[in-house]
Amino acid sequence: QIGSWDYNNLTLNCQVTSFPAALVTWFGPAGRQITKNVINTGDGSHLTVTTSSPADYGQYACRASNKIGNTDQIIMVKRWCKYTF
């Protein structure tokens, strides 16, 4: 679980070790596939998210797939509130 406040940039990391090599796909809240701001590396993938609306908070999934199968890693992004007194 990761916490953030509005208009913050987060980098979500997905590390993958597999043979044969896996293709990494990201999914955001509501299950929508994300292709923007994704950087694939030799050992996984990074997704940069800017939390600018309530729709940017919630469950993100990193899916690693190869011909043998697939597995998901879930990352929860929780909204932090700023209180002033």
C-alpha positions in Angstrom: 0.0 0.0 0.0 1.2 3.5 -0.9 -0.2 6.8 0.3 -0.3 10.0 -1.7 -1.9 13.4 -1.7 -3.4 15.2 -4.7 -1.1 16.4 -7.5 1.7 14.2 -6.4 3.8 12.0 -8.7 4.2 8.4 -7.7 6.4 5.7 -9.3 5.0 2.2 -9.0 7.5 -0.6 -9.5 7.0 -4.1 -10.6 10.0 -6.4 -10.5 9.8 -9.6 -12.6 12.0 -12.6 -12.8 10.9 -15.2 -15.3 12.0 -17.6 -18.0 10.9 -17.2 -20.7 10.9 -13.4 -20.4 7.5 -11.9 -19.4 5.5 -9.0 -21.0 4.4 -6.6 -18.3 1.0 -4.9 -18.5 -0.4 -2.3 -16.1 -4.0 -1.8 -15.0 -5.4 1.0 -13.0 -8.5 1.5 -10.8 -11.6 0.2 -12.5 -9.5 -2.3 -14.4 -8.5 0.0 -17.2 -5.3 -0.8 -19.0 -2.5 1.8 -18.7 0.0 2.4 -21.5 1.1 6.0 -20.8 4.0 6.7 -18.5 5.2 3.1 -18.5 8.9 2.2 -18.7 9.8 -1.4 -19.2 13.2 -2.6 -18.0 15.1 -5.8 -18.2 13.7 -6.9 -14.8 10.3 -5.5 -14.7 8.4 -2.2 -15.3 7.8 1.2 -13.7 4.6 3.3 -13.9 4.5 7.0 -13.1 1.1 8.2 -11.8 0.0 11.7 -11.0 -2.8 11.6 -8.4 -4.9 14.5 -9.7 -8.4 13.2 -9.1 -10.3 10.6 -7.0 -10.1 8.2 -10.0 -6.3 8.0 -9.6 -6.6 6.3 -6.2 -7.3 2.6 -5.6 -6.0 -0.7 -6.9 -3.3 -0.9 -9.5 -2.2 -4.2 -11.0 1.1 -5.2 -12.7 0.6 -8.3 -14.8 3.5 -10.4 -15.9 2.7 -12.8 -18.8 4.6 -15.3 -20.8 3.7 -18.5 -22.6 3.6 -20.5 -19.3 1.1 -18.2 -17.6 0.6 -14.9 -15.8 0.6 -13.4 -12.4 -0.5 -10.1 -10.9 1.0 -7.9 -8.3 -1.5 -5.5 -6.6 -0.5 -2.1 -5.4 -3.0 0.0 -3.5 -2.7 3.8 -3.7 -4.5 5.4 -0.8 -5.4 9.1 -0.7 -3.9 11.1 2.1 -5.9 14.1 3.3 -4.3 17.4 4.4 -5.9 18.8 7.5 -5.6 22.4 8.6 -6.6 23.7 11.9 
